[in-house]
Amino acid sequence: MKARILIAVTAAVGAAAVLLLGGALRTSQGAAGAPAAVQPTLPAVHGTEAEVRKQQAAVRTDPTDVRALTALGFAYEQRMRETADPTYLTKADGVLHRALKLQPSSADAVVGLGSLALSRHQFGRAVVLGRRAQRLAPGAGLPFGIAGDGLLELGRYRAAFKSFTDMVHAEPGSSAYARISYARELIGNRTGAEAAMRLALESSQGQAEPSAWARTELGKLLFGSGHARAAERQYRIALLELPGYPQALDSLARAEAALGHRQRAVRLATRAVETVPLPQFVTTLADLLQADGRRAEARQEYALIAVVERLLRANGVRSDLEIAQFYIDHGIRLPHALALARRARAERPSILGDDVLGWALTRNGHCAEGLRWAKHSLRLGTRDATMFFHRGMAERCAGHTQAARAWFDRALALNPHFSPIWSPVARRYS
């Protein structure tokens, strides 16, 4: 049980963070002439513990070794992504700040703190640190990515997209192409998003985890466009590249459910949760159990989310938006969820913040206000079945039956299996 409740947010939680960090944080082969700074090489998944021990020994030998302190900070962040143990965030924070105090001009330490800020959803701080790293290492690509990720979550899309473009020019590779992919997805260019993610995949060949990550993200794009079979193939290849990769297991579970293989889906989702008990994996498993009629088992999984909320706060992670969305989706503590959504949207005025707030208002019966935010969430032209469904529910709440049906039809046309629990509702109301 202790392992099941050691839950943290990885660099992949939330709209931009889910898609842009994790494997993508590993820098690719940069452009010719790129500076050596800000190119931290994170260890392979199964070698991270050894890397941690190696760098800890180096720091014990020489507590002023900035290179070792920085490498240890990156290794701690990688261990957090692998284990979901939030204490690694605190450890990374400590050693990276020590490195920066010893050498204020260390671009690597600033980059490490920037990625840490993104993991903790401190997006304004991430922007500041990303721009500081740009000044310390002109021509490096990753600082543009860190600043851009933060800008994206703050709803500053023009500046974020420019930062991603600058990253591609400075250091083309998997990290940069993944960010371009997400930017294209946000503006509704799903075909262009898939093309950019294929470039990210090509750039990560020969590196097991980055390749599996990019392939899984490509699968998610395909699945989001209703191509469950094509997505399934990508997830299975990712698992051949990196056996047991939890991101691929979780995504494959969703694809198998869409293809009608419910028992297989539950087994895959269970494996993902048992490997790394991230909130999104727990939610997938619980939703699949609920859809399969196994309500008591689903409730046991849902109950873990309250523990998630406490652990995240204790380790400095601002998770209001993700927790609010979970509560809203599942009809749990709806007034509390609305309060969380309002606070989260104030901190993260992105289209995701708009969508979650609109959904919270709709589920709490504030129909007119919910519809206003649902409309605002689609201002970039995003084509996302879940957001279309939320718009439909807001229209229905406001009494606009015909408009609601049109949005439900759009959601189902884009992806008929966007949610194990809400797709059937969309079909019933369309």
C-alpha positions in Angstrom: 0.0 0.0 0.0 2.8 2.4 0.8 4.1 2.0 -2.8 0.7 2.7 -4.2 0.4 6.0 -2.4 3.8 7.3 -3.1 2.4 9.6 -5.8 3.8 12.7 -7.4 3.3 14.7 -10.5 5.9 14.0 -13.2 7.1 16.4 -15.7 4.3 15.1 -17.8 1.2 16.1 -15.9 -1.2 18.7 -17.4 -1.5 19.8 -21.0 1.9 21.1 -21.8 3.8 19.3 -19.1 2.3 15.9 -20.0 3.5 16.3 -23.6 6.7 18.2 -23.4 8.7 16.8 -20.5 9.8 13.4 -19.3 11.8 11.8 -22.1 11.8 15.1 -24.1 13.9 16.7 -21.4 16.8 14.6 -22.6 18.7 16.9 -24.9 19.2 15.6 -28.4 22.3 16.0 -30.6 22.1 19.7 -31.0 23.0 21.9 -33.9 26.6 22.1 -34.9 28.5 24.5 -32.8 26.0 24.5 -29.9 27.7 25.2 -26.6 28.6 22.3 -24.3 26.6 24.0 -21.5 22.9 23.1 -21.0 23.3 19.6 -22.5 22.8 17.4 -19.5 22.8 13.7 -20.3 20.4 12.0 -18.1 21.1 8.3 -17.3 19.1 5.5 -18.8 16.1 4.4 -16.8 17.6 1.3 -15.3 20.9 3.0 -14.6 19.6 6.0 -12.6 20.1 4.4 -9.2 23.8 3.7 -10.1 24.1 7.3 -11.4 22.7 8.7 -8.1 25.2 6.6 -6.1 28.1 7.7 -8.4 27.3 11.4 -8.1 26.6 11.2 -4.3 30.1 9.6 -3.9 31.6 12.4 -6.0 29.8 15.1 -3.9 31.0 13.4 -0.6 34.6 13.5 -2.0 34.3 17.1 -3.0 31.2 19.0 -1.7 32.2 21.9 -4.0 32.1 19.9 -7.2 29.5 21.9 -9.2 29.4 19.4 -12.1 28.7 16.5 -9.7 26.0 18.5 -7.8 24.3 19.4 -11.0 24.4 15.8 -12.4 23.0 14.6 -9.1 20.1 17.0 -9.4 19.2 15.8 -12.8 19.5 12.2 -11.6 17.1 12.9 -8.7 14.6 14.5 -11.2 14.9 11.4 -13.4 14.3 9.1 -10.3 11.2 11.1 -9.5 9.9 10.5 -13.0 10.7 6.8 -12.7 9.3 6.1 -9.2 6.8 8.9 -8.6 8.4 9.5 -5.2 8.0 13.2 -4.5 10.9 13.4 -2.1 13.2 13.4 -5.1 11.9 16.8 -6.0 13.1 18.2 -2.6 16.5 16.4 -3.0 17.0 17.8 -6.5 16.1 21.3 -5.3 18.7 21.1 -2.5 21.7 20.0 -4.6 20.9 22.3 -7.6 20.7 25.3 -5.3 24.0 24.3 -3.8 25.5 24.1 -7.2 24.1 27.5 -8.2 25.4 29.1 -5.0 28.9 27.8 -5.7 28.8 28.9 -9.3 26.1 31.5 -10.2 27.0 31.3 -13.8 26.2 27.6 -14.1 23.7 27.3 -17.0 23.2 23.6 -16.2 22.1 24.3 -12.7 19.7 26.9 -13.8 18.2 24.5 -16.4 17.9 21.9 -13.7 16.0 24.3 -11.5 13.9 25.4 -14.4 12.8 21.8 -15.2 12.1 21.3 -11.5 9.9 24.4 -11.4 7.9 22.9 -14.3 7.5 19.7 -12.4 6.2 21.6 -9.5 3.9 23.7 -11.7 5.7 26.9 -10.8 5.4 28.2 -14.3 6.3 31.9 -13.7 9.5 30.8 -12.0 10.2 28.4 -14.9 10.0 31.3 -17.4 12.4 33.4 -15.3 14.9 30.5 -15.0 14.6 29.6 -18.7 15.4 33.2 -19.7 18.3 33.3 -17.2 19.7 30.2 -18.8 19.4 31.7 -22.2 21.6 34.6 -21.1 24.1 32.2 -19.5 24.3 29.9 -22.5 23.5 31.8 -25.7 22.7 29.4 -28.6 21.6 26.5 -26.4 18.1 25.1 -27.1 16.7 23.7 -23.9 16.4 27.1 -22.1 14.0 28.2 -24.8 12.0 25.1 -24.2 11.8 25.6 -20.5 10.7 29.2 -20.9 8.2 28.2 -23.6 6.7 25.5 -21.5 6.1 28.0 -18.7 4.7 30.6 -21.0 2.3 28.1 -22.5 0.8 27.2 -19.1 0.4 30.9 -18.4 -1.6 31.4 -21.5 1.0 33.5 -23.3 0.8 31.5 -26.5 2.4 33.9 -29.0 5.5 34.2 -26.8 5.5 30.4 -26.1 5.3 29.5 -29.8 8.1 31.9 -30.6 10.3 30.3 -27.9 9.7 26.9 -29.4 10.6 28.2 -32.8 13.8 29.7 -31.4 14.6 26.3 -29.8 14.3 24.5 -33.1 16.6 27.0 -34.7 19.1 26.8 -31.8 19.1 23.0 -31.3 16.9 21.0 -33.6 16.1 17.6 -32.1 13.5 15.5 -30.2 12.8 18.1 -27.5 12.3 20.9 -29.9 10.1 18.9 -32.4 7.9 17.6 -29.5 7.2 21.1 -28.5 6.4 22.2 -32.0 4.1 19.2 -32.2 2.2 20.3 -29.1 1.9 23.9 -30.3 0.4 22.6 -33.6 -2.0 20.5 -31.7 -3.2 23.4 -29.6 -4.1 25.4 -32.7 -6.0 22.5 -34.2 -3.4 21.3 -36.7 -3.4 17.6 -35.8 -1.8 16.5 -39.1 1.1 18.9 -38.5 1.4 17.8 -34.9 1.8 14.2 -36.0 4.4 15.2 -38.6 6.4 17.1 -35.9 6.2 14.2 -33.5 7.4 11.8 -36.2 10.5 14.1 -36.5 10.9 13.9 -32.7 10.8 10.1 -33.0 13.3 10.0 -35.8 15.6 12.3 -33.7 15.4 10.0 -30.7 16.3 6.7 -32.5 19.0 4.7 -30.6 17.9 6.1 -27.2 15.4 3.7 -25.7 13.5 5.9 -23.3 13.3 9.1 -25.5 12.2 6.9 -28.5 9.6 5.1 -26.5 8.3 8.4 -25.1 8.1 10.0 -28.6 6.4 6.9 -30.0 3.9 6.9 -27.2 3.1 10.6 -27.8 2.6 9.9 -31.5 0.2 7.1 -30.5 -1.7 9.6 -28.3 -2.1 12.0 -31.2 -3.4 9.2 -33.4 -5.7 8.0 -30.7 -7.0 11.6 -30.2 -7.9 11.6 -33.9 -9.9 8.4 -33.5 -7.3 6.0 -34.9 -7.3 3.5 -32.1 -5.7 0.7 -34.1 -2.9 2.8 -35.4 -2.3 4.1 -31.9 -2.2 0.6 -30.5 0.6 -0.3 -32.9 2.7 2.6 -31.8 2.2 1.7 -28.1 3.2 -1.9 -28.7 6.4 -0.9 -30.6 7.2 1.5 -27.7 6.9 -1.5 -25.3 9.3 -3.5 -27.5 11.8 -0.6 -27.4 11.4 -0.2 -23.6 9.7 -3.2 -22.0 7.4 -2.3 -19.2 7.3 1.4 -20.1 4.4 2.7 -17.9 3.4 5.5 -20.2 2.9 3.1 -23.1 1.1 0.6 -20.8 -1.4 3.2 -19.7 -2.0 4.4 -23.2 -2.3 0.9 -24.6 -4.9 0.2 -22.0 -7.0 3.0 -23.3 -6.6 1.8 -26.9 -7.5 -1.8 -26.0 -10.6 -0.5 -24.2 -11.5 1.5 -27.4 -11.1 -1.7 -29.4 -13.5 -3.6 -27.1 -10.9 -5.6 -25.2 -11.9 -4.5 -21.7 -10.3 -7.3 -19.6 -7.0 -6.8 -21.5 -7.3 -3.1 -20.9 -7.7 -3.5 -17.1 -4.7 -5.8 -17.0 -2.5 -3.3 -18.8 -3.7 -0.4 -16.7 -3.0 -2.4 -13.5 0.5 -3.1 -14.7 1.1 0.7 -15.3 -0.2 1.6 -11.8 1.9 -1.2 -10.2 5.0 0.1 -12.0 4.6 3.8 -11.3 1.5 4.8 -9.4 0.9 8.2 -11.1 -2.4 9.9 -10.7 -3.3 9.7 -14.4 -2.6 6.0 -14.3 -4.7 5.4 -11.3 -7.5 7.4 -13.0 -7.3 5.3 -16.1 -7.5 2.0 -14.1 -10.4 3.3 -12.0 -12.3 4.5 -15.1 -11.8 1.2 -16.9 -13.0 -0.7 -13.8 -16.0 1.6 -13.5 -16.9 1.1 -17.2 -16.6 -2.7 -16.7 -19.1 -2.6 -13.9 -16.5 -3.3 -11.1 -17.6 -0.3 -9.1 -16.2 -1.4 -5.7 -12.7 -1.8 -7.1 -13.0 1.5 -8.9 -13.9 3.3 -5.7 -10.7 1.9 -4.1 -8.6 3.4 -6.8 -10.5 6.7 -6.7 -9.9 7.0 -3.0 -6.2 7.3 -3.6 -6.6 10.7 -5.2 -7.2 12.4 -1.9 -3.8 11.1 -0.7 -2.3 12.3 -4.0 -3.5 15.9 -3.3 -1.9 15.9 0.2 1.4 14.4 -0.9 1.7 16.8 -3.8 1.1 19.9 -1.6 3.6 18.6 0.9 6.3 18.4 -1.7 5.7 21.8 -3.3 3.7 20.8 -6.3 0.7 22.9 -7.3 -1.8 20.4 -8.5 -5.1 22.2 -8.2 -6.0 21.9 -11.9 -5.4 18.2 -12.1 -7.1 17.4 -8.9 -10.0 19.6 -9.8 -10.5 17.9 -13.1 -10.5 14.5 -11.4 -13.1 15.5 -8.9 -15.3 17.1 -11.5 -15.1 14.2 -13.9 -16.2 11.8 -11.1 -18.7 14.0 -9.3 -16.7 14.1 -6.1 -16.8 17.2 -3.8 -18.1 19.4 -6.6 -18.1 22.7 -4.7 -14.5 22.1 -3.5 -13.6 21.2 -7.1 -15.0 24.5 -8.3 -13.0 26.4 -5.8 -9.8 24.5 -6.9 -10.6 25.2 -10.5 -11.1 28.9 -9.9 -7.8 29.1 -8.0 -6.0 27.0 -10.6 -7.3 29.1 -13.6 -6.0 32.2 -11.9 -2.6 30.7 -11.6 -2.7 29.0 -15.0 -4.7 31.2 -17.4 -4.3 28.7 -20.3 -7.0 27.0 -22.4 -6.7 24.0 -20.1 -7.5 26.3 -17.1 -10.4 27.7 -19.1 -11.7 24.2 -19.9 -11.5 22.8 -16.4 -13.1 25.9 -14.9 -15.9 25.8 -17.5 -16.5 22.1 -16.8 -16.5 22.7 -13.0 -19.1 25.5 -13.4 -21.2 23.4 -15.6 -21.2 20.4 -13.2 -22.1 22.8 -10.4 -25.1 24.1 -12.3 -23.6 27.6 -13.1 -24.6 27.1 -16.8 -24.1 30.6 -18.3 -20.7 31.1 -16.7 -19.7 27.5 -17.6 -20.6 28.1 -21.2 -18.7 31.3 -21.4 -15.5 29.6 -20.2 -16.1 26.5 -22.4 -16.2 28.9 -25.4 -13.1 30.7 -24.3 -11.2 27.4 -24.0 -11.6 26.8 -27.7 -10.2 30.2 -28.7 -7.1 28.8 -30.4 -9.0 26.4 -32.6 -8.0 23.3 -30.6 -9.6 20.1 -31.9 -9.9 17.9 -28.8 -12.9 15.6 -28.2 -13.0 16.0 -24.5 -13.1 19.8 -24.8 -15.8 19.5 -27.5 -17.8 17.3 -25.1 -17.4 19.8 -22.3 -18.7 22.5 -24.6 -21.7 20.3 -25.4 -22.5 19.7 -21.8 -22.3 23.5 -21.1 -24.7 24.1 -24.0 -27.0 21.5 -22.7 -26.9 22.9 -19.2 -27.8 26.3 -20.7 -30.8 24.8 -22.5 -29.3 24.9 -26.0 -30.3 21.4 -27.0 -29.5 21.6 -30.7 -26.1 23.3 -30.2 -25.3 20.6 -27.5 -26.0 17.8 -30.0 -23.8 19.4 -32.6 -20.9 19.5 -30.1 -21.4 15.9 -29.0 -21.4 14.9 -32.6 -18.2 16.7 -33.2 -16.6 15.0 -30.2 -17.6 11.6 -31.3 -16.6 12.2 -35.0 -13.1 13.2 -33.8 -12.6 10.4 -31.3 -15.6 8.0 -30.5 -13.6 6.6 -27.6 -12.3 9.8 -25.9 -13.3 8.7 -22.4 -14.4 5.3 -20.9 -17.0 7.2 -18.8 -18.0 10.2 -20.9 -18.1 8.8 -24.5 -21.2 6.8 -23.7 -22.8 10.0 -22.3 -22.0 11.8 -25.5 -23.6 9.1 -27.6 -26.7 9.1 -25.4 -27.1 12.9 -25.8 -26.2 13.3 -29.4 
